[in-house]
């Protein structure tokens, strides 16, 4: 998907460096592999605690992905917005954090 395309979830876009895209996609690919692994575990009737431990690993990986994305967002989008007098970026960040911490 092109970075300039509008997404169904929102109207804003973010230009990312090739390095940032590669980092995020690598994390997502690992998570996707972990999910496929759990699916195979379920299909092969693996023991419940073994599956739960793998789900916990995915949760940790998703949290790490969120931390990376949030950190970059604060350093770029929010910081640039504040420098340009757009206090709405702070409100948007607060809203995002409130949703994240539910």
Secondary structure, DSSP 8 states (H G I E B T S, - for coil): --TTS-BTTBS------HHHHHHHHHHHHHHHHHHHHHHHHHHTT--HHHHHHHHHHHHHHHHHHHHHHHHHHIIIIIHHHHHTT-THHHHHHHHHHHHHT-
